[in-house]
Amino acid sequence: MLILETERLRLRWFHPTDADADFLRALLNDPGWLANIGERNVRTRRQAKAWIATRHTATYGRLGFGFWAVERKSDGALMGMCGLIKRDTLLEVDVGYALMPQFRGQGYAREAAGACVRYAQEVLGLPEVWGITGPDNAPSAGVLQQIGLRDAGITRLVGNDYDTWVFKSPRVDPGDDQAQIDALTRRFLAAFTNRNGAVPTLPALPH
């Protein structure tokens, strides 16, 4: 299912197909992923399909968001993942992304992550979006700042034995009743008119 489009990119659901599984297996074992995110022990196509089912598909229906596949519109190349996650260690939903090496340094991460933050606030109605990275990951910190998130400092999250660099978007005040009604209307309109080939983003709509 197509979720949103930007000038150069499409973000869609991951599916348990051979193509998506093979790509995800490669991404999860890329040296950049292993260094900045960590080992996920996904070595085979079957394991990758199971990962898609449990870590991606399950959250799409349950939460209305998750990590989505990032495709380049010009040629359909599968480039990486980007999306939203609710971690037990964070108070708010955060935006995350990972691209294969050949697609880095070209503004794709900034474009995808920025679109996800707008989607979170305009469609999902989230008042605030966070972003996290390692204290020594300056490129990722730069992306988070470029999409409008503010440096909230380095901290140690509950349950972790390492430090995390936290960034936060400006918080959206829900306002009075009329403002909340207006915001809800904008969410419905955004879900149906977010330039995604006229495919409504139904999982994002309020239940």
Backbone bond lengths (Angstrom), bond angles and torsions (degrees), N, CA, C in turn:
res aa  C-N    CA-C-N  psi(-1)  N-CA   C-N-CA  omega(-1)  CA-C   N-CA-C  phi
1 M - - - 1.461 - - 1.523 109.32 -
2 L 1.301 115.89 132.11 1.456 121.70 177.76 1.529 109.56 -77.88
3 I 1.321 116.24 130.78 1.459 121.20 -178.61 1.515 111.56 -100.25
4 L 1.318 117.49 -51.31 1.458 120.16 -179.78 1.518 110.22 -158.12
5 E 1.315 114.56 164.11 1.455 122.38 177.79 1.523 109.65 -128.84
6 T 1.322 114.89 149.45 1.456 121.71 170.20 1.527 107.04 -120.64
7 E 1.295 116.50 -171.21 1.466 119.45 -179.59 1.526 111.99 -58.00
8 R 1.322 117.03 -40.08 1.462 120.18 -174.96 1.520 114.61 -116.12
9 L 1.330 117.50 -8.77 1.456 120.14 -167.50 1.520 113.06 -128.67
10 R 1.324 114.24 155.77 1.463 122.77 167.10 1.521 107.96 -120.86
11 L 1.310 116.82 138.68 1.455 121.83 173.07 1.519 108.11 -116.54
12 R 1.301 115.72 124.86 1.467 121.76 -175.15 1.527 109.84 -136.89
13 W 1.328 115.30 169.81 1.457 120.42 174.46 1.526 110.59 -64.17
14 F 1.314 115.91 147.25 1.456 120.36 163.19 1.525 108.33 -76.83
15 H 1.332 115.99 144.42 1.459 122.08 176.88 1.525 108.98 -124.99
16 P 1.327 118.15 150.95 1.467 120.71 -178.38 1.530 112.76 -78.13
17 T 1.315 116.59 49.83 1.460 122.16 176.62 1.521 109.19 -90.76
18 D 1.334 116.03 164.57 1.461 119.35 177.49 1.526 110.56 -60.14
19 A 1.340 116.61 -42.42 1.465 120.25 -176.72 1.526 111.49 -63.56
20 D 1.330 116.93 -48.12 1.464 119.56 179.88 1.525 111.04 -65.63
21 A 1.326 116.43 -39.72 1.464 119.99 -179.12 1.524 111.19 -65.01
22 D 1.322 116.81 -43.27 1.465 119.67 179.97 1.521 111.17 -65.00
23 F 1.330 116.09 -39.79 1.461 118.88 178.07 1.521 110.75 -65.08
24 L 1.324 116.58 -46.20 1.458 120.02 -177.33 1.527 110.96 -63.43
25 R 1.313 116.31 -38.50 1.467 119.63 177.37 1.527 110.23 -60.03
26 A 1.331 116.67 -42.15 1.468 120.23 178.61 1.528 111.14 -65.47
27 L 1.325 117.07 -42.55 1.462 120.62 -178.69 1.525 111.53 -64.73
28 L 1.329 116.94 -43.60 1.457 120.67 -176.99 1.525 112.78 -69.41
29 N 1.326 116.41 -16.03 1.460 120.52 178.62 1.525 112.90 -109.99
30 D 1.335 116.52 7.71 1.458 120.54 175.84 1.532 109.32 -67.27
31 P 1.330 118.30 140.42 1.466 120.20 -179.39 1.526 113.87 -55.20
32 G 1.330 117.20 -36.50 1.457 119.70 178.10 1.517 112.22 -64.27
33 W 1.328 116.37 -41.17 1.465 120.55 176.89 1.525 109.93 -62.69
34 L 1.325 116.26 -48.48 1.461 120.42 -176.95 1.524 111.49 -61.56
35 A 1.340 116.91 -37.24 1.462 120.45 -177.99 1.522 112.55 -73.68
36 N 1.333 117.06 -38.56 1.463 120.59 -172.18 1.520 114.59 -101.00
37 I 1.327 116.97 -22.62 1.463 120.25 -176.71 1.519 111.42 -117.61
38 G 1.335 116.44 -47.50 1.457 118.68 175.16 1.515 113.85 126.21
39 E 1.304 114.40 168.24 1.462 122.89 -179.25 1.525 110.72 -70.57
40 R 1.330 116.29 134.05 1.459 121.18 178.40 1.533 112.52 -118.42
41 N 1.313 117.33 -1.54 1.467 122.35 175.64 1.530 112.86 55.15
42 V 1.306 115.51 42.32 1.467 121.67 174.58 1.523 106.77 -108.06
43 R 1.325 116.47 106.36 1.459 120.86 -172.55 1.529 113.84 -115.99
44 T 1.318 116.69 -22.97 1.457 120.27 -174.81 1.523 110.55 -121.32
45 R 1.322 115.72 165.77 1.468 120.09 176.68 1.520 110.63 -61.56
46 R 1.316 116.95 -40.48 1.461 119.95 179.57 1.531 110.91 -62.10
47 Q 1.316 116.87 -42.96 1.462 120.03 177.93 1.528 111.19 -64.39
48 A 1.323 116.50 -37.37 1.464 120.04 178.71 1.525 110.94 -66.17
49 K 1.328 117.21 -39.98 1.463 119.84 177.77 1.524 110.76 -65.39
50 A 1.318 116.59 -38.78 1.463 119.81 177.23 1.523 110.57 -65.22
51 W 1.324 116.05 -37.87 1.469 120.76 177.38 1.527 110.19 -62.08
52 I 1.324 116.86 -44.39 1.465 120.72 178.50 1.522 110.31 -59.43
53 A 1.328 116.46 -44.86 1.461 120.54 -177.02 1.526 112.20 -65.33
54 T 1.329 116.85 -41.93 1.463 119.98 -174.11 1.519 113.52 -89.49
55 R 1.328 117.84 -31.83 1.458 120.95 -174.48 1.523 113.44 -101.76
56 H 1.305 117.71 -16.38 1.462 120.08 -177.40 1.532 111.10 -119.98
57 T 1.328 116.81 -67.71 1.463 120.21 -174.64 1.523 111.99 -55.63
58 A 1.321 117.50 -42.19 1.464 120.53 -176.43 1.522 112.37 -61.95
59 T 1.332 116.64 -34.52 1.467 118.99 -177.82 1.522 112.60 -81.03
60 Y 1.337 117.46 -24.61 1.467 119.22 -179.05 1.524 110.81 -59.47
61 G 1.323 116.24 -49.28 1.453 119.58 -178.74 1.514 113.34 -75.76
62 R 1.334 116.34 -33.59 1.462 120.08 -175.69 1.519 112.61 -76.57
63 L 1.329 117.02 -40.49 1.458 121.15 -174.85 1.525 113.77 -109.78
64 G 1.329 117.03 -20.51 1.461 119.74 -174.79 1.510 112.82 83.99
65 F 1.326 116.71 6.87 1.465 120.84 176.58 1.519 109.07 -156.85
66 G 1.311 115.38 177.07 1.463 122.26 -179.40 1.517 108.28 167.79
67 F 1.322 115.87 -159.08 1.458 120.09 173.86 1.522 108.42 -92.86
68 W 1.328 115.70 129.28 1.454 121.84 -176.60 1.525 111.01 -110.90
69 A 1.310 115.37 153.21 1.461 120.87 175.21 1.521 109.28 -71.40
70 V 1.325 116.38 137.74 1.465 122.39 178.99 1.521 108.66 -106.41
71 E 1.331 116.07 119.91 1.462 122.26 179.23 1.521 109.87 -116.20
72 R 1.322 116.04 146.47 1.463 120.58 173.36 1.520 108.64 -85.13
73 K 1.317 116.86 128.36 1.459 121.26 -175.25 1.521 112.61 -66.65
74 S 1.319 117.03 -33.09 1.466 119.84 -173.40 1.517 113.11 -65.97
75 D 1.332 117.41 -33.11 1.468 119.51 -176.98 1.526 114.23 -138.09
76 G 1.336 117.60 2.96 1.457 120.64 179.00 1.512 114.89 75.90
77 A 1.331 117.59 9.01 1.464 120.46 -178.13 1.526 110.44 -63.12
78 L 1.330 115.72 132.46 1.458 121.41 175.15 1.523 107.75 -82.68
79 M 1.325 116.49 121.33 1.458 121.76 -167.03 1.524 114.08 -109.16
80 G 1.319 116.57 -31.85 1.452 119.19 -175.56 1.510 110.65 169.93
81 M 1.321 116.02 -153.31 1.457 121.18 177.52 1.520 109.15 -135.20
82 C 1.317 114.29 153.78 1.463 120.87 176.20 1.517 107.23 -157.63
83 G 1.306 116.60 145.81 1.450 117.86 178.75 1.508 112.65 169.54
84 L 1.320 114.78 -154.64 1.453 122.81 -172.02 1.517 109.78 -125.18
85 I 1.323 115.85 143.24 1.460 120.66 -178.80 1.525 109.11 -141.17
86 K 1.323 115.79 143.37 1.475 120.63 173.38 1.519 107.97 -108.30
87 R 1.314 115.49 108.13 1.464 121.68 -179.57 1.534 109.87 -94.77
88 D 1.314 115.81 147.46 1.461 120.04 177.10 1.524 111.75 -64.61
89 T 1.324 116.69 -24.59 1.466 120.66 -175.79 1.526 113.58 -87.25
90 L 1.339 117.75 -4.95 1.463 121.20 -179.06 1.524 110.49 -120.18
91 L 1.317 116.26 146.20 1.461 120.49 179.55 1.515 112.07 -73.04
92 E 1.341 117.29 -29.71 1.457 121.27 -175.38 1.528 110.43 -122.95
93 V 1.312 115.05 163.76 1.469 121.63 173.01 1.524 108.65 -63.42
94 D 1.334 116.65 141.98 1.463 118.22 176.41 1.516 111.27 -123.22
95 V 1.324 114.82 156.86 1.455 122.42 -179.64 1.524 108.44 -95.77
96 G 1.324 115.73 139.76 1.458 120.28 178.42 1.511 110.79 -140.14
97 Y 1.314 116.37 161.48 1.460 120.66 -177.59 1.518 109.53 -160.25
98 A 1.316 114.99 156.36 1.466 122.29 174.27 1.518 107.53 -158.62
99 L 1.315 116.32 130.04 1.461 122.20 179.69 1.520 109.71 -122.12
100 M 1.322 115.85 151.64 1.451 120.33 172.78 1.532 109.21 -66.24
101 P 1.340 117.99 153.51 1.472 121.14 -172.04 1.521 115.16 -53.52
102 Q 1.332 117.64 -38.70 1.464 119.81 -174.82 1.524 113.05 -69.48
103 F 1.334 117.27 -10.18 1.463 120.48 -179.06 1.527 112.94 -108.61
104 R 1.306 117.24 3.56 1.458 120.31 -179.35 1.528 110.95 -84.08
105 G 1.329 114.96 158.14 1.454 120.28 175.90 1.512 115.29 74.60
106 Q 1.333 117.33 16.64 1.459 121.46 -178.70 1.528 112.24 -122.63
107 G 1.319 116.67 12.48 1.453 120.98 178.07 1.515 114.83 83.13
108 Y 1.330 118.06 4.06 1.462 120.07 -178.25 1.528 111.89 -69.10
109 A 1.332 116.88 -41.89 1.466 119.58 179.76 1.522 110.46 -61.74
110 R 1.316 116.91 -44.14 1.465 121.04 178.56 1.525 110.57 -61.39
111 E 1.319 117.08 -43.13 1.463 121.18 -178.31 1.523 111.24 -64.73
112 A 1.325 116.52 -45.12 1.463 120.57 -178.71 1.522 111.52 -70.05
113 A 1.322 116.96 -46.24 1.461 120.26 -177.43 1.524 111.49 -66.23
114 G 1.325 117.04 -39.14 1.454 119.87 177.33 1.516 111.81 -62.18
115 A 1.334 116.23 -40.13 1.463 120.21 177.90 1.521 111.04 -64.84
116 C 1.327 116.95 -36.57 1.463 120.45 179.77 1.524 111.61 -67.72
117 V 1.314 117.27 -38.12 1.465 119.96 177.68 1.526 110.20 -65.44
118 R 1.324 116.97 -43.30 1.474 119.80 177.32 1.524 110.45 -62.72
119 Y 1.319 117.14 -41.74 1.460 121.95 178.29 1.532 110.04 -60.60
120 A 1.317 116.24 -43.40 1.461 120.40 -179.08 1.522 111.48 -59.70
121 Q 1.322 116.78 -40.51 1.457 119.64 -175.48 1.527 112.89 -88.31
122 E 1.333 117.32 -36.52 1.462 120.12 -175.42 1.525 112.74 -86.51
123 V 1.327 117.69 -34.17 1.461 120.90 -178.18 1.524 111.56 -100.47
124 L 1.327 116.72 -49.09 1.456 120.01 -178.58 1.523 112.83 -80.43
125 G 1.333 116.54 -18.81 1.455 119.79 179.14 1.514 114.59 73.90
126 L 1.325 117.47 25.03 1.462 120.22 179.41 1.529 109.87 -76.08
127 P 1.311 118.40 133.17 1.463 120.32 -176.88 1.521 113.55 -72.76
128 E 1.340 116.68 -24.50 1.462 119.94 -175.22 1.523 109.17 -152.04
129 V 1.319 116.34 144.85 1.464 122.40 176.18 1.518 107.96 -127.79
130 W 1.316 115.97 134.98 1.454 121.15 178.40 1.519 110.18 -106.16
131 G 1.310 115.41 168.93 1.453 122.72 171.67 1.514 107.98 -144.65
132 I 1.323 117.31 143.01 1.459 119.87 -179.78 1.523 110.26 -132.27
133 T 1.320 115.14 152.83 1.456 121.03 175.99 1.522 108.18 -158.29
134 G 1.313 116.47 174.34 1.450 120.30 177.75 1.517 111.30 -74.65
135 P 1.333 118.16 152.57 1.466 121.46 -177.86 1.521 114.13 -59.91
136 D 1.328 117.33 -22.78 1.465 120.44 -178.51 1.521 113.17 -104.89
137 N 1.343 116.61 10.62 1.467 120.21 -178.42 1.530 109.23 -97.82
138 A 1.320 115.46 74.32 1.466 120.52 -177.72 1.526 113.53 -61.93
139 P 1.350 119.91 -39.42 1.467 118.70 178.80 1.527 112.97 -59.45
140 S 1.334 117.06 -43.55 1.460 119.85 179.02 1.522 110.90 -66.75
141 A 1.321 116.79 -40.10 1.463 120.01 176.81 1.522 110.72 -60.65
142 G 1.323 116.20 -38.06 1.456 120.20 178.23 1.513 112.43 -63.14
143 V 1.337 116.59 -41.30 1.465 120.56 177.82 1.523 110.07 -61.70
144 L 1.318 117.15 -46.19 1.462 120.72 -178.43 1.525 111.49 -61.62
145 Q 1.305 117.19 -37.94 1.460 119.93 177.99 1.525 111.67 -72.36
146 Q 1.319 116.84 -35.49 1.465 120.45 179.64 1.520 112.30 -66.15
147 I 1.336 117.93 -27.00 1.466 119.79 179.69 1.532 111.64 -92.48
148 G 1.328 116.81 9.17 1.453 120.20 171.82 1.508 116.80 101.90
149 L 1.337 118.03 3.36 1.455 120.05 177.16 1.531 109.69 -83.22
150 R 1.302 115.92 145.95 1.461 121.77 -174.96 1.524 110.81 -104.96
151 D 1.306 115.13 142.44 1.458 121.85 179.24 1.527 109.86 -63.22
152 A 1.351 116.12 117.98 1.464 120.99 178.89 1.522 112.03 -107.35
153 G 1.321 116.35 7.04 1.452 119.94 174.67 1.516 113.96 98.88
154 I 1.312 113.92 174.76 1.464 122.16 179.88 1.521 108.65 -103.06
155 T 1.328 116.05 132.50 1.460 121.04 -176.75 1.519 109.44 -143.93
156 R 1.291 116.14 172.21 1.463 121.46 174.62 1.517 107.95 -112.93
157 L 1.325 116.42 113.87 1.452 121.29 -177.57 1.522 110.61 -72.30
158 V 1.308 115.26 153.24 1.461 121.27 -178.99 1.528 110.24 -57.36
159 G 1.310 116.23 129.88 1.453 121.47 177.76 1.511 114.84 88.67
160 N 1.332 117.70 -8.09 1.464 121.18 -179.70 1.527 110.77 -98.45
161 D 1.331 115.11 152.39 1.461 120.08 175.29 1.523 110.98 -110.69
162 Y 1.340 116.11 23.45 1.459 121.92 179.70 1.528 108.92 -143.29
163 D 1.314 115.96 160.71 1.460 121.59 -178.30 1.527 111.40 -85.32
164 T 1.324 115.30 152.48 1.459 122.57 -179.93 1.521 109.28 -131.87
165 W 1.305 115.75 136.99 1.469 122.82 177.54 1.525 107.04 -92.17
166 V 1.318 117.74 121.17 1.459 123.03 -172.87 1.527 110.42 -109.93
167 F 1.329 115.22 138.19 1.462 122.90 175.47 1.526 108.22 -128.41
168 K 1.335 115.96 147.41 1.459 120.45 -177.19 1.527 110.40 -134.97
169 S 1.329 115.05 141.60 1.463 119.45 173.85 1.520 109.41 -77.17
170 P 1.333 117.92 158.68 1.469 119.38 170.53 1.529 109.27 -57.49
171 R 1.307 116.76 135.99 1.459 120.92 -176.90 1.526 110.52 -78.82
172 V 1.321 115.80 134.64 1.457 121.87 179.29 1.522 108.88 -90.32
173 D 1.311 116.52 121.64 1.462 121.87 178.47 1.526 108.82 -78.72
174 P 1.353 118.30 122.49 1.468 119.38 -178.90 1.516 113.86 -64.15
175 G 1.324 117.78 -22.16 1.457 120.55 176.87 1.518 113.43 73.79
176 D 1.341 116.11 -162.12 1.457 121.02 -177.96 1.524 109.97 -81.76
177 D 1.339 116.54 -174.18 1.464 120.92 -176.07 1.520 111.87 -58.97
178 Q 1.334 116.99 -44.03 1.459 119.62 -178.36 1.518 110.61 -65.27
179 A 1.317 116.78 -39.40 1.463 119.85 178.40 1.520 110.77 -63.05
180 Q 1.334 116.73 -37.56 1.458 119.96 179.06 1.524 111.01 -69.66
181 I 1.326 116.98 -36.86 1.465 120.11 176.00 1.522 110.09 -64.39
182 D 1.326 116.41 -43.40 1.464 120.46 178.21 1.525 111.00 -61.82
183 A 1.328 116.11 -41.25 1.461 119.85 179.72 1.522 110.87 -65.18
184 L 1.337 116.78 -39.94 1.462 120.55 178.71 1.521 110.58 -63.95
185 T 1.328 117.03 -39.77 1.462 120.99 176.92 1.519 110.93 -62.14
186 R 1.330 116.48 -43.33 1.470 119.89 178.45 1.518 110.83 -62.15
187 R 1.327 116.89 -35.78 1.462 119.76 179.52 1.520 111.18 -64.95
188 F 1.329 116.78 -42.71 1.462 119.51 178.02 1.520 110.85 -64.06
189 L 1.323 116.75 -44.25 1.459 120.02 -179.36 1.517 111.08 -65.28
190 A 1.333 116.89 -40.94 1.460 119.94 179.43 1.515 111.09 -64.45
191 A 1.325 116.87 -36.83 1.461 120.15 -178.93 1.519 111.54 -65.44
192 F 1.336 116.83 -30.57 1.458 119.74 -177.67 1.523 113.22 -98.64
193 T 1.313 117.85 -11.26 1.463 119.42 -176.04 1.520 111.54 -134.67
194 N 1.338 116.79 43.14 1.464 118.56 -178.54 1.521 111.90 -97.89
195 R 1.340 115.40 30.78 1.463 121.95 174.06 1.529 112.62 58.54
196 N 1.311 115.76 38.35 1.456 118.79 -177.59 1.523 111.56 -111.54
197 G 1.302 115.66 42.41 1.454 119.54 178.12 1.511 113.12 71.79
198 A 1.330 116.52 26.56 1.464 123.18 178.58 1.519 112.73 66.02
199 V 1.326 117.54 17.71 1.458 120.84 175.73 1.523 107.92 -91.86
200 P 1.335 118.66 112.96 1.461 119.31 -178.11 1.516 111.24 -67.50
201 T 1.318 116.40 141.30 1.457 121.00 178.92 1.526 108.69 -86.75
202 L 1.321 116.26 68.65 1.456 121.77 -173.39 1.522 114.34 -58.46
203 P 1.344 120.48 -38.29 1.462 118.41 -179.96 1.517 113.49 -61.74
204 A 1.320 117.25 -18.77 1.460 119.99 -177.88 1.517 112.71 -84.85
205 L 1.324 117.42 -14.13 1.453 119.48 -174.80 1.522 110.73 -72.19
206 P 1.328 117.74 148.24 1.465 120.97 -179.67 1.520 110.69 -60.59
207 H 1.320 116.65 144.53 1.464 121.24 179.41 1.517 110.20 -92.58
